[in-house]
């Protein structure tokens, strides 16, 4: 049975990840348990963006949605908050036994591709999304897959 861990304080010089939700997952829909954090200025109020860590190695996670998903609000882009947030999540991912983390993004999202590189992830391939996925139904067609070995 899956057990959530206490992520502890996830902070660097000016960025803090604040846990806002734990998703238990939904086996029927193929969703794995996940943590959702708000990116905030360290010690202050305000949301810079959010990031999710998904725990599990289903085909859906590994091939299409990734273990980590992030969004930085437009006024805060350009400060590498997503890359820094990914790095802050690595100890928690290791605690859950993840040895490889997959991060995906749209092929034309150059900022997200750069984020993957800054974290140390390696580009593997571009895959076509299956028509039965939510992302496909929302108009997305392909995903870049980046591998980050953390063990």
Secondary structure, DSSP 4 states (H G I P E B T S, - for coil): ---PPP---EE-SSEEEEEEEEE--BTTTTBPEEEEEEEEETTS----EEEEEEE---HIIIIII-SEEEEE-GGGTTS-HHHHHHHHHHHHHHHTT-SEEEEEE-TT-HHHHHHHHHHT-EEEEEEEPPTTSHHHHTT--EEEEEEEE--
